[in-house]
Amino acid sequence: MAVTETSESNDQPESFFRSLREDFVVLTKARLSILVVLTSVFGYFVATKGSGTFSWGILFHLVFGTTLAAFGSAVFNQLMEVDADAKMRRTSDRPLPANRIPKPIAFIIGWLLSAFGLIHLGVKVDIIAAAMAAATLLTYLFIYTPLKRISTFNTIVGGVSGALPPLIGWAAGKPDPWISGAVFLFLLLFLWQMPHFAAINWMYRDEYKRGGFVMWSNGDETGKLTAKIAIGFSVLTLLLGALYPLVSSTIPGGGAIPCGLLGAIMLWLSIRFFRSGERADARRLFFYSLLYLPLMMLASYLAWN
């Protein structure tokens, strides 16, 4: 009996810390935050390609500061949407709506993470990089998040917020010229998000409606409207990949073939979703969008001058 009691007492703290760790991962939206970090790293890699200015030290500080800022932003977002999360099945068990983490504690965590992340980027990386991170946080929290309950335009604003992280890394690399590459990076991330979010909006339209969010897919039972939006932005994605290398010295013309092909597949899947209106085709579009981004980043990086 003594052995059993000791074993159980040893399991309790281990279980507690495991649960705490899992709640922290959810509270900081770790998977989404990792995407933010990866796109900022991508921006740094292309900014320093061939220039001889790459620094492992700067890369470390970029990753560290961006991770903290992204984590903090995710915490504040969940604080602002805790009531909506409680109404949706897929989010009701998050730490805040489930009352596993007190809101004041979450606020302190979010504040510390965001503040230290922005300060670290400003001091150790670059002040413009810190400004880009601050712009990402501000548009995400103070425009996109409240707008989700008011207008479908929220997805466009969210796309702007999601397109800024590569510019954190771009600024850290101090490229010259600055504008041409920055425009491509911004458009790449912005346009990619639109078919991606169109698909996920429609797949979970009932959940978003239950949470009180105003999304493109609200009332779109057939998927036709959402699919048309996905098609429109997929066309723009295709044009970006196929035409940008032909009009800019940043990416040679040869990059138009792989970049354009990746966009063409996105367009084909969007059209397929439009024709069928089936959840399975929306899922195919969604999962391809997850594959498209790393492939497009790889193709554009390899072609980058």
Secondary structure, 3 states (H helix, E strand, C coil): CHHHHHHHHHHHHHHHHHHHHHHHHHHCCHHHHHHHHHHHHHHHHHHHCCCCCCCHHHHHHHHHHHHHHHHHHHHHHHHHCHHHHHHCCCCCCCCCCCCCCCHHHHHHHHHHHHHHHHHHHHHHCCHHHHHHHHHHHHHHHHHHHHHCCCCCCHHHHHHHHHHCHHHHHHHHCCCCCCHHHHHHHHHHHHHHHHHHHHHHHHHCHHHHHHCCCCCCCCCCCCCHHHHHHHHHHHHHHHHHHHHHHHHCCCCCHHHHHHHHHHHHHHHHHHHHHHHHCCHHHHHHHHHHHHHHHHHHHHHHHHHCC
